[in-house]
Amino acid sequence: MFRWLNLYVSQRTLLFLVWFIGAVFATSVSAAQARTVVVIGDSLSAAYGIPERAGWVALLQERLDKNDYNFNIINASITGETSSGGATRIQSILAEHAPEFVIVELGGNDGLRGLSLKSMRDQLSHIVQSSQASGAKVLLLGMKIPPNYGAQYTRKFEDSFVQIATEHSVSLVPFFLEDVATDLSLMQDDGIHPNAKAQPLMLNRIWPAFEALLQ
């Protein structure tokens, strides 16, 4: 009888341990999914021409870990991406990762190609609205283009980011490459893409606005 009782107790203990471990694992997975940051951008966020670990997105993950923020960053950036491409991908990205925060760094390639600014605004607005509808908070990174595109186009391009941020009440970093784009020592040979030395400065540029969202 005692042998049978001991076996019964051992089985109950084993079942409890299995349940407990499963519950802890499920909770951890759920927490990880709820604390996800998605970065949707172009080559500036895809670490073009430099090691991925040296890019500002990877550095952001390091800073979050260092400051004990329990976040997992998904870098959904693609070199050459336009606002249209991002708008096409955003729904599947949101469905797959269910992010709590979305950092939008797109539009630069639209400007460099001289594409329609109205179309760019519409596409970026779609990305922002889709992210907000999913429950995510959005940080929009603004850009500027060289003055050789003409004063009117250049000004309207820059103003587009302010307009989108205002219309949809999202946080905005006015010019993501402030103090970087005009410093040749921080740029790669093509004069377009920041080098590895520039990446910490890019992170520092967005950090105050992003940290404010975390609060």
C-alpha positions in Angstrom: 0.0 0.0 0.0 2.8 2.5 0.9 4.6 1.6 -2.2 1.5 2.4 -4.2 1.0 5.7 -2.3 4.6 6.7 -2.9 4.2 6.0 -6.6 1.0 8.1 -6.7 2.7 11.0 -4.9 5.6 10.8 -7.3 3.3 10.9 -10.3 1.4 13.9 -8.9 4.8 15.7 -8.3 5.9 15.0 -11.8 2.6 16.3 -13.3 2.9 19.4 -11.2 6.5 20.0 -12.4 5.5 19.5 -16.0 2.6 21.9 -15.6 4.7 24.5 -13.8 7.5 24.4 -16.4 4.9 24.7 -19.2 3.2 27.6 -17.5 6.5 29.5 -17.0 7.5 28.8 -20.6 4.1 30.0 -21.9 4.3 33.1 -19.8 7.8 33.9 -21.1 6.8 33.4 -24.7 3.8 35.7 -24.2 5.8 38.3 -22.5 8.4 38.2 -25.3 5.7 38.6 -28.0 4.2 41.6 -26.1 7.5 43.4 -25.8 8.6 43.4 -29.4 10.0 46.4 -31.3 9.9 46.4 -35.1 12.1 48.6 -37.2 10.8 49.0 -40.7 13.3 50.9 -42.8 15.7 51.0 -45.7 19.5 50.7 -46.1 20.0 53.2 -43.2 18.5 50.7 -40.8 19.6 47.5 -42.7 23.3 48.3 -41.9 24.2 48.6 -45.6 28.0 48.3 -46.2 28.9 47.6 -42.6 28.6 44.6 -40.3 25.1 44.1 -39.1 26.2 44.1 -35.5 27.6 47.6 -36.0 24.3 49.0 -37.2 22.2 51.4 -35.1 19.4 48.8 -34.8 21.8 46.2 -33.3 23.2 49.0 -31.0 19.7 49.8 -29.9 19.2 46.2 -28.9 22.4 46.4 -26.9 21.3 49.6 -25.1 17.9 48.1 -24.3 19.6 45.0 -22.8 22.1 47.1 -20.9 19.2 49.2 -19.3 17.2 46.1 -18.4 14.4 46.7 -20.9 12.9 43.4 -21.8 12.5 44.0 -25.6 13.3 42.0 -28.7 14.0 44.0 -31.8 12.9 42.7 -35.2 14.8 44.5 -38.0 12.4 44.4 -41.0 14.5 46.9 -43.0 15.5 46.2 -46.6 18.1 48.1 -48.6 16.5 50.1 -51.3 13.0 50.0 -49.7 10.5 52.7 -50.5 7.4 53.8 -48.6 5.4 51.8 -51.0 7.3 48.6 -50.3 7.0 49.2 -46.6 3.2 49.8 -46.9 2.9 46.5 -48.8 4.7 44.6 -46.1 3.4 46.2 -42.9 0.3 44.1 -42.4 2.2 40.8 -42.6 5.0 42.1 -40.3 2.4 43.2 -37.7 0.6 39.9 -37.9 3.8 37.9 -37.5 5.4 39.9 -34.7 2.6 41.7 -32.8 5.0 44.6 -31.9 4.4 47.0 -29.0 6.5 49.6 -30.8 7.2 50.3 -34.5 10.0 52.5 -35.6 9.4 53.8 -39.2 12.5 54.9 -41.1 11.3 55.2 -44.7 10.9 57.8 -47.4 14.6 58.6 -48.2 14.5 56.5 -51.3 11.3 58.1 -52.4 13.0 61.5 -52.2 16.2 60.4 -53.9 14.2 59.0 -56.8 12.0 62.1 -57.1 8.8 60.1 -56.5 5.5 61.7 -55.7 5.4 63.2 -52.2 1.7 62.7 -51.9 2.1 59.1 -52.6 4.9 58.9 -50.1 2.8 60.6 -47.4 -0.1 58.3 -48.2 2.1 55.2 -47.9 3.8 56.3 -44.7 0.4 57.2 -43.2 -0.8 53.7 -44.1 2.2 52.2 -42.2 1.6 54.5 -39.2 -2.2 53.9 -39.1 -1.8 50.1 -39.5 0.7 50.0 -36.7 -1.6 52.1 -34.4 -4.6 50.0 -35.2 -2.6 46.9 -34.1 -2.0 48.6 -30.7 1.6 49.6 -31.4 3.2 53.0 -30.5 5.0 54.6 -33.5 8.2 56.5 -33.8 8.7 58.2 -37.1 12.2 59.1 -38.3 12.3 62.1 -40.5 14.7 62.7 -43.4 16.0 65.4 -45.7 17.3 65.2 -49.2 20.1 67.2 -51.0 19.2 70.8 -52.2 19.9 69.9 -55.8 16.3 68.5 -56.0 15.0 72.0 -56.0 14.0 74.2 -53.1 10.3 73.5 -53.3 10.6 69.7 -53.5 13.2 69.6 -50.8 11.1 71.7 -48.4 7.9 69.7 -49.1 9.8 66.5 -48.6 11.0 67.5 -45.2 7.6 68.9 -44.2 5.9 65.6 -45.1 7.2 63.9 -42.0 6.0 66.7 -39.8 2.6 66.6 -41.5 2.3 62.8 -41.0 3.4 63.0 -37.3 1.0 65.8 -36.6 -2.0 64.2 -38.4 -1.5 60.8 -36.6 -0.2 62.1 -33.3 3.0 60.1 -33.4 6.5 60.9 -32.1 8.9 62.3 -34.6 12.7 62.6 -34.9 12.9 65.5 -37.4 16.1 64.6 -39.2 17.5 61.1 -38.5 21.0 61.9 -39.9 21.5 65.2 -38.1 25.2 66.0 -37.7 26.0 62.8 -39.7 25.0 63.5 -43.3 27.2 66.6 -43.7 30.3 65.0 -42.1 32.3 63.1 -44.7 34.3 61.3 -42.0 31.0 59.6 -41.0 30.0 58.6 -44.5 30.9 55.7 -46.7 32.6 56.3 -50.0 29.3 56.6 -51.8 28.5 59.7 -49.8 25.0 58.4 -49.1 25.3 55.7 -46.4 26.7 56.3 -42.9 29.7 54.2 -41.9 30.2 52.3 -38.7 31.4 55.3 -36.7 28.2 57.1 -37.5 25.9 54.4 -36.1 26.2 55.4 -32.3 25.4 59.0 -33.3 22.3 57.8 -35.2 21.2 55.8 -32.2 21.8 58.8 -29.9 19.7 60.9 -32.2 16.6 58.7 -31.8 17.1 57.5 -28.2 15.5 60.3 -26.3 12.3 60.1 -28.3 12.2 56.3 -28.2 13.0 56.1 -24.5 10.1 58.6 -23.9 7.8 56.1 -25.6 9.0 53.3 -23.3 7.9 55.3 -20.2 
